[in-house]
Structure formats: structure tokens, C-alpha cells
Amino acid sequence: MLTTAEQLPIRKNIPLAPLTTIGLGGSAKYFLECKTVEHICAGLEFGKHEHLPVQVLGGGSNIIFSDAGFSGVVLKIALKGIHFDDDGEWMIARAAAGEVWDAFVHACIEKGLGGIECLSGIPGFTGGTPIQNVGAYGQEVKDTIEEVKVLERATLQEKILKNAECGFSYRTSRFKFQDLGKFVVTEVSFRLHKNGRPTIHYPEVKKNVEAAVPLSSLADGRESLEAVRKVVLSLRKKKSMLVDPNDPNSKSVGSFFLNPIVERKQYSSLRNLWKKIGDGSEVPVFSFEEKMKISAAWLVEKAGFAKSYRKVGAGISSNHSLAIINCGGTANDVLALATEIENRVFEKFGIRLVREAVVVD
Ligand SMILES: Cc1cc2nc3c(=O)[nH]c(=O)nc-3n(C[C@H](O)[C@H](O)[C@H](O)COP(=O)(O)OP(=O)(O)OC[C@H]3O[C@@H](n4cnc5c(N)ncnc54)[C@H](O)[C@@H]3O)c2cc1C
């Protein structure tokens, strides 16, 4: 096993900001681009040997490194390869963790495979998608993931975790909480419908697809899936939810906060409070299992943070109230604004917002 900086293609003092969508953070003391599982193992061994923390990095779209940088080893996942295995009316699509997620979605749609079309345009790599069970417009990866191949960091053994073993729920999984830092995802497999009909649960997508061309006039498979992809990409663009170097509102980690899930009793208290102090509007809410999911965007706005709000070098996107953006500032500016929002929401509504993005210092 290669374990010294001289033996590995490891680099020193690599700036991390350009490797993240929000463009923030200092440098990594050590940095290794992992094109093979052996590289990942060697990087982990190197960290152990040097008594340094090891941070896995995918596409950098849900992570904020501190301004001081990371005084350990960053392993940038660069595993590549997409394979399709026929399974009757289904196709199993396997993507290595370093495959760009949206390119994979597009490749599946081109083959007429249905099930992930509404997840078009989400930035980052395929290996990052099971971490927080990414979702958008009524689809989540948990709906189609067959299994996740992982490398256990402590033993360097590869394992296969079936969907039911991944602990998926709203924007979470075992990888994000109970087994945080235990595994490196190396490959994700999806069970997709051959000649798939798009799954549209989201009224905004349905309305826009129908307005462009009636779905009933489109053939199942590639044609109708492409139509949904097109609408999703255009909706995301309007909300600056596509990473675009020409759009300063997309210099973010996407939604900074999760939609809080509260007991029904807490929701009733919130509704009563809002009846007293509010503007007569309803609190936007959705049932979530036995509980209620409250719109974090609504809480942020009603706590006094409108779109386009600016504070030092950070701000709120003009097109999405949950996206905190880097306006030429520092990680500290962004995190200070996040804390200010959290405190104000708590003072006003008694609800603690939970961050979706990972902060590494
Ligand atoms: C403009 C914009 C829009 C977005 N829209 C959405 C959206 O609609 N829905 C949604 O759910 N998310 C959204 N996101 C968030 C983000 O794109 C996803 O969470 C994405 O899956 C993160 O993948 P990544 O490869 O960029 O992970 P990174 O940001 O590199 O890493 C995030 C975390 O995952 C871990 N990780 C990454 N890869 C691996 C791996 N192979 N093994 C183990 N751990 C790993 C990292 O260690 C880190 O803790 C958006 C982000 C942006 C910037």
C-alpha cells in the first residue's frame, strides 16, 4: 500500500474554493484525486499514517470549507464509468461515484429509462446523491436506488448496501447521520423503467409540460422523458438552481436549510401564532408521515429575510429565498448570515432550522 506523499499522486496546499459551487474556503493541506478505489484506500491509509482527518469531496455542491481551509487530506472522488444491465422490463443503471449526476440522468433519458427525470439539473456527482437522498419536483433518489456500493473506511472492505439498508428519508440517510464518515460511496445502482413514462407528482412541472405539448401526444420513453427534463431545467434556471458561471445567484449550495418537520401540535401553535402576528395568509405546510413539513422558505421570508437581502459578502438569492449566496465574501460571511437567519426564525417562530449543507472546518 502506498502511504507517503512521495509515493502517492498527492498534492499539497490545493485551493478548495474553485472545487465548490459556492466558491468559498481555504486550501487543503493534502489533496488526492481518486480515479480508482485503490487511490481512495491509499488516501485513507495516508491520513491514518499521518494522523490527519480525511474529507471526501464529490462535486462540491453541498459543502462549505472554512476560510482557514482543511488541515487534513481531501479525497476528490474521480471514479468513472456507467453500465446498463438488462433486467426484463427494468434496466439497472450503475454509475461510478465520480460521474456527474446530470450527465448520468441525461444518459438514462436518452435510453428511454424513466424514474430520475425530475432530478435533472441537480449539481454534483452521483456518489453524493444517496448521502442526503437528493430530491426535487416530487422525485427522490430513494425511489429508484437499487443498491449503493461503499468502501468501509475503517476496514477498507467494499460492501453492497441494498436500498432498505440505507436509512433513506427526507434529505437524509444513514450516510448523513448515524454512519457519518463511515463509508465512501464508490458506485450507485438505479432500477429504472425501460421505455418509461415520466413520473410527475409536482403540479408546477405538470402544468408547464402540458403547456408546451400535451403529454398524451408524446411517446413513452425518451420523447416524454426529454419533455419533462426540458421543463425541469427551465424551472430550475428561473430559480437559479442550475449552476451557471454567468448567474451570480447560483453561487450557492442550493437550499441552505431543510423544511422543518414538526409534530402536529407544534404546527397548530405556529398557525395560532401566525393568526395573531401575521398578515392573514396561511402557513404553507404539507403532511409528512404522521407529522407536518413546514416551508423553510416561508419561515425565512416571514422572519424578515427577503430575496436579494445582503449582509457583508453574503446574501439571499434574488430567485430563491432558501439559497444563501456568496456575494464576493468569505465562508465566515455566509455562515454568519445563516446563523442570523436561524436565530431570527427561532425568536419569531420557536422553530430551529436545520442546515442541509455540510460545513467543514
Ligand atoms: C444550485 C444548486 C441546486 C441544488 N439543488 C438541489 C436539489 O434540487 N435537491 C437536492 O437534494 N440537492 C440540491 N443541491 C445540493 C447538492 O447538489 C446535492 O446534495 C448533491 O448530491 C451533492 O453532491 P456532491 O457530489 O456535490 O457532494 P459534495 O458537495 O462534494 O459533498 C457533500 C457531502 O457528501 C459527502 N460525499 C460526497 N460524495 C461522497 C462519496 N462518494 N462518498 C461518501 N461521501 C460523499 C461529502 O463528504 C460531503 O459530506 C443543489 C446544490 C446547488 C449548488
The ligand as a MOL file (V3000), in Angstrom:
LIG
                    3D

  0  0  0     0  0            999 V3000
M  V30 BEGIN CTAB
M  V30 COUNTS 53 58 0 0 0
M  V30 BEGIN ATOM
M  V30 1 C -27.5960 25.3260 -7.4180 0
M  V30 2 C -27.8110 24.0870 -6.5750 0
M  V30 3 C -29.0210 23.4200 -6.6230 0
M  V30 4 C -29.2280 22.2710 -5.8530 0
M  V30 5 N -30.4380 21.6460 -5.9290 0
M  V30 6 C -30.6670 20.5430 -5.1910 0
M  V30 7 C -31.9240 19.8700 -5.2680 0
M  V30 8 O -32.8050 20.2480 -6.0230 0
M  V30 9 N -32.1140 18.7850 -4.4850 0
M  V30 10 C -31.1500 18.3210 -3.6420 0
M  V30 11 O -31.3970 17.3190 -2.9570 0
M  V30 12 N -29.9460 18.9150 -3.5720 0
M  V30 13 C -29.6770 20.0020 -4.3120 0
M  V30 14 N -28.4610 20.6360 -4.2330 0
M  V30 15 C -27.4400 20.1030 -3.3190 0
M  V30 16 C -26.4030 19.1890 -3.9850 0
M  V30 17 O -26.3360 19.3990 -5.3630 0
M  V30 18 C -26.6430 17.6970 -3.7310 0
M  V30 19 O -26.7120 17.4490 -2.3460 0
M  V30 20 C -25.5480 16.8270 -4.3650 0
M  V30 21 O -25.9860 15.4880 -4.3890 0
M  V30 22 C -24.2240 16.8870 -3.6260 0
M  V30 23 O -23.2950 16.0890 -4.3390 0
M  V30 24 P -21.7750 16.5000 -4.4560 0
M  V30 25 O -21.0990 15.4420 -5.2580 0
M  V30 26 O -21.6270 17.8780 -4.9450 0
M  V30 27 O -21.3230 16.4000 -2.9160 0
M  V30 28 P -20.2720 17.3260 -2.1550 0
M  V30 29 O -20.8180 18.7000 -2.0260 0
M  V30 30 O -18.9340 17.1730 -2.7290 0
M  V30 31 O -20.3020 16.6400 -0.7110 0
M  V30 32 C -21.4370 16.7830 0.1290 0
M  V30 33 C -21.3080 15.7570 1.2710 0
M  V30 34 O -21.4110 14.4380 0.7240 0
M  V30 35 C -20.2230 13.6960 1.0080 0
M  V30 36 N -19.9040 12.8980 -0.1810 0
M  V30 37 C -19.8800 13.3070 -1.4660 0
M  V30 38 N -19.5410 12.2720 -2.2760 0
M  V30 39 C -19.3450 11.2110 -1.4540 0
M  V30 40 C -18.9700 9.8490 -1.6860 0
M  V30 41 N -18.7120 9.3810 -2.9050 0
M  V30 42 N -18.8540 9.0290 -0.5990 0
M  V30 43 C -19.1000 9.4890 0.6450 0
M  V30 44 N -19.4550 10.7560 0.9190 0
M  V30 45 C -19.5710 11.5950 -0.1280 0
M  V30 46 C -19.1440 14.7300 1.3000 0
M  V30 47 O -18.1440 14.1930 2.1480 0
M  V30 48 C -19.9440 15.8110 1.9840 0
M  V30 49 O -20.1440 15.4740 3.3390 0
M  V30 50 C -28.2090 21.7820 -5.0030 0
M  V30 51 C -26.9760 22.4640 -4.9620 0
M  V30 52 C -26.7750 23.5930 -5.7460 0
M  V30 53 C -25.4450 24.2990 -5.7140 0
M  V30 END ATOM
M  V30 BEGIN BOND
M  V30 1 1 1 2
M  V30 2 1 2 3
M  V30 3 2 2 52
M  V30 4 2 3 4
M  V30 5 1 4 5
M  V30 6 1 4 50
M  V30 7 2 5 6
M  V30 8 1 6 7
M  V30 9 1 6 13
M  V30 10 2 7 8
M  V30 11 1 7 9
M  V30 12 1 9 10
M  V30 13 2 10 11
M  V30 14 1 10 12
M  V30 15 2 12 13
M  V30 16 1 13 14
M  V30 17 1 14 15
M  V30 18 1 14 50
M  V30 19 1 15 16
M  V30 20 1 16 17
M  V30 21 1 16 18
M  V30 22 1 18 19
M  V30 23 1 18 20
M  V30 24 1 20 21
M  V30 25 1 20 22
M  V30 26 1 22 23
M  V30 27 1 23 24
M  V30 28 2 24 25
M  V30 29 1 24 26
M  V30 30 1 24 27
M  V30 31 1 27 28
M  V30 32 2 28 29
M  V30 33 1 28 30
M  V30 34 1 28 31
M  V30 35 1 31 32
M  V30 36 1 32 33
M  V30 37 1 33 34
M  V30 38 1 33 48
M  V30 39 1 34 35
M  V30 40 1 35 36
M  V30 41 1 35 46
M  V30 42 1 36 37
M  V30 43 1 36 45
M  V30 44 2 37 38
M  V30 45 1 38 39
M  V30 46 1 39 40
M  V30 47 2 39 45
M  V30 48 1 40 41
M  V30 49 2 40 42
M  V30 50 1 42 43
M  V30 51 2 43 44
M  V30 52 1 44 45
M  V30 53 1 46 47
M  V30 54 1 46 48
M  V30 55 1 48 49
M  V30 56 2 50 51
M  V30 57 1 51 52
M  V30 58 1 52 53
M  V30 END BOND
M  V30 END CTAB
M  END
